[in-house]
């Protein structure tokens, strides 16, 4: 079944932050031999990246928007979406990604008179 056209990650009141831990997915297929040797070959030629993402102090409205996006548009990890890397605000980069892990939420407490939540997840380049 072909992927749906990529949709944009939703606009939230807080910007997502790509954590500094960017992981390259190892494209090598390894096979151990009985004599201790190892043979290797390229499993695939395209090297993809994976990022950890954190969004802190989400409002209840942000949580609802993000949960709706995960279920209805990203279909958990099935559909592709465009994710902004805004570490350089003058030159943002957009990546085609899927969820590698589903967003998880944790309580951040009362911020600015409103209950807030933190969110973390991982995305993988397609």
C-alpha positions in Angstrom: 0.0 0.0 0.0 1.6 3.3 -1.0 2.2 6.0 1.6 -0.1 9.0 1.7 1.4 12.3 0.7 3.5 13.7 3.5 1.6 16.1 5.8 3.2 18.8 8.0 3.8 18.3 11.7 1.2 20.4 13.5 1.8 24.0 14.7 2.0 24.0 18.5 2.4 26.8 21.0 5.9 25.4 21.8 8.5 24.6 19.2 9.8 21.0 19.1 13.5 20.7 19.9 15.6 18.1 18.3 17.9 16.8 21.0 21.6 16.8 20.2 21.5 13.0 20.0 21.2 12.2 16.3 21.7 8.6 15.5 22.7 7.2 12.1 21.0 3.9 11.4 23.7 1.3 10.6 23.3 0.1 7.0 25.5 -3.0 7.5 24.4 -6.6 7.5 26.7 -8.7 9.7 27.0 -12.5 9.8 29.2 -14.2 12.4 31.0 -17.4 11.3 31.7 -20.3 13.6 35.5 -19.7 13.3 35.1 -16.2 14.8 35.3 -14.3 11.5 32.5 -11.9 10.5 31.3 -11.2 6.9 29.6 -7.9 6.2 27.8 -6.3 3.3 25.6 -3.3 2.8 22.0 -4.1 3.8 20.8 -0.9 2.1 22.7 1.9 0.4 20.8 4.9 1.8 21.9 5.9 5.3 19.0 7.3 7.4 19.1 9.3 10.6 17.0 9.1 13.7 16.4 12.0 16.2 15.1 12.2 19.7 12.6 15.1 20.0 11.4 16.9 23.1 8.6 19.4 23.4 8.3 21.0 26.9 5.3 22.7 28.6 2.6 21.7 26.2 -0.8 23.2 26.8 -3.9 20.9 27.0 -4.8 22.2 23.5 -1.3 21.3 22.2 -1.7 17.8 23.7 -5.0 17.3 22.0 -3.6 18.5 18.6 -0.6 16.3 18.9 -2.6 13.2 19.9 -5.0 13.8 17.0 -2.1 14.1 14.6 -0.5 10.9 15.8 -3.7 8.9 15.4 -5.4 10.4 12.4 -2.6 11.7 10.2 0.6 9.9 11.1 -1.4 6.8 11.8 1.0 6.1 14.7 4.2 5.2 12.8 2.6 4.2 9.4 2.5 7.5 7.5 5.2 9.9 6.5 5.1 13.5 7.7 7.3 16.6 7.3 9.2 17.6 10.5 10.9 21.0 10.9 14.5 21.2 12.2 14.4 24.8 13.6 17.8 24.8 15.3 18.8 27.5 12.8 15.6 29.7 12.7 16.8 31.6 9.6 17.2 28.4 7.6 14.9 25.7 8.9 15.3 22.2 7.3 12.3 19.9 6.7 12.8 16.2 6.9 10.4 13.4 5.7 10.1 11.2 8.7 7.9 8.6 10.5 7.5 8.1 14.2 10.1 5.6 15.4 8.5 5.8 18.9 5.0 7.1 19.7 5.0 10.3 21.7 4.8 9.9 25.4 3.7 12.5 27.8 4.8 13.4 31.3 3.5 15.9 33.8 5.3 19.2 33.9 3.1 20.8 36.6 1.4 24.1 36.8 3.1 26.7 34.5 1.7 30.2 34.0 -1.5 29.2 35.8 -2.2 26.2 33.6 -1.4 22.5 33.8 1.3 21.5 31.3 2.8 18.4 29.9 6.2 17.5 28.4 6.4 15.2 25.4 9.2 13.0 24.0 9.4 10.8 20.9 11.8 9.7 18.2 11.5 10.2 14.5 13.2 8.3 11.7 14.1 9.7 8.3 12.4 7.8 5.4 
